[in-house]
């Protein structure tokens, strides 16, 4: 039984529309991923608001994170805060600050605490929110967050005279993964 002209017209239009949508979606799939905002790319080094330190060199930051410095210039004990293994922020710190992998990191602190070469062992927390709250409550605390996770409860310090988002800032993390 022959189909009416309007049904054939509809079927042809639907097929053309489907083809157009398919070719558009394939074209979009080949476009480069959009640039992430600086707040998602940059890792901020954060301290308690009462900490007088505003700037650290990358070398000083490394000494603090390695536990080679036990106190801030004002005499307060340094408390290092890290995210649990598996967070991209932690991987960025291990790579960019420590120049170590997880095994080397763990061995450094085990050996250093045993020999007395390390003064501070990091406290490990489960979430960026936990890190932020801990630093808010502990005057000598230092840690790291994505710049997008920073709020007014913590203070971002300059590293080599640069803040996250400044040209030449060195601490970056990969795009956020769903957790």
Order of alpha helices (4+ residues) and beta strands (2+ residues): alpha-alpha-beta-beta-alpha-beta-alpha-alpha-beta-alpha-beta-beta-beta
